[in-house]
Amino acid sequence: MADIKEAAPEMVSAFFGFDKAVFNKQAGNLDLVTRELIAVGVAVTTQCSFCIEDHAKRAVEAGASKADVAEAVMVAAALRAGGGITHGWKAMKSIVEDE
């Protein structure tokens, strides 16, 4: 991270400022637990191991239970699987159209 910060300090600073604003428990309508659980789901979907670990821990620190984190993971998995099914539907549609 030091290399990125050295090469693009303004951008790195802007990123961390944005991240801090998004996870500011004093801002917005969603509570911090909800935001962290959303982050867990997105991290699982994007498969960022660093984000998965960080946001799962932060979700628990904000008050989420182990079951809450597991449910966020399963919601993400369901949506990821749904994407696979809909892309599969497009594959099948493309071969039917050629018949």
Disulfide bonds with the S-S distance in Angstrom:
none
